[in-house]
Amino acid sequence: MKNAMKPLVVMLFLFFAIPLFSQSFTIKPFYGYLRPQMTEVNRSIDTQMEAWRELLEEPLPSPGKISGQSILGGEIQYHLNDDYFLGLNVSRYRDQATTDYRSPSPATPGRFLYTREVEAVDVALHLDYYFAYDESSRLNKYFGLGIGIISAQAQSVTQSTFEMTGSKVALPLIDTTGDFSGTAFTALISGGLALRLVEPFSLWSEVGYRYAKLGQLEGTVRQIDSQQNAAFTTNTSFDFSGFYLQAGLGIRLPFGE
């Protein structure tokens, strides 16, 4: 997960470094919501859980789905000229599906832990067109297009200590961990509103759609009885494409202008 945070560190540096020697910049921290299209990932989770229920003969609860979740981020926006603004945007998404089941029966003691976690950091450069922009106006509307790069990390954990007795198939202790990653280009289309408050502050909100299909991720899988990580490629396609909504505060630099 650490590699996915590197673009955010760069963004934080730009937050403080660029305004020191530049004019007409706006810092825009934000909070939002993204609903990615994780159809294949969720289908795989359902299939795997059903197989484990049949194998362990236990009523394992559903771990849920990888679906809509909050996003955090920030943007540096530069006023190019007239109605055009250029922005550098970084956002972070994280979600997981997990279940931690312990058998209530003393005759078949055991614990089953299943976790699938994803995290993505998207860095995008986009051009916003404001309709008849006027910095003295209370409300400005805009339309935007952008391109970027998304860096994604995925982790899987499957553990079981159930003792196989009676009609159950004998299985060794299960402890498998997988770490996967991938990058891809992204594209987005958006529309938003900017509400001027007292200088240098404003409020803004934006809704849009981001295309961010990574496909299969590459990584390693570690098993408890193995001292080495085995190279592996996920058998599902990761797709972070989806509609998003975000809103935040705008702080215009330099102060007092």
Summary of the structure (lengths in Angstrom):
residues: 257
radius of gyration: 23.2
end to end distance: 40.3
largest distance: 78.5
contacts: 821
relative contact order: 0.20
helix: 14%
strand: 57%
